Amino acid sequence: MLPCKFTEEIPIVAAFPDVYQTESNYRAIGLDRPMPHNKEHHLGLLCSRWNLRPQEVRVVVLIDDDYSNVDAAIRHGYNAIFVR
């Protein structure tokens, strides 16, 4: 048994950056600029929701099947795992 219980539910939403490149599309979901072509937007939302400071992002782990997303996450200070 783990010493603590993780109780917060986090919705997982598929958001494809290619869809959110035109102004009408990215403004419709509340963005003020096109969505990046990696997980930067999604990871930023998660950190905001958890009130994480930049030096605390290492508690977040991205698991992704797109190596470019994993690479970008690592470059931004996150832990990331590439799966096939």
Secondary structure, DSSP 8 states (H G I E B T S, - for coil): --SS------------GGGG-SHHHHHHTT-SS---SSSHHHHHHHHHHTT--GGGGGG-EEEES-HHHHHHHHHTT-EEEE--
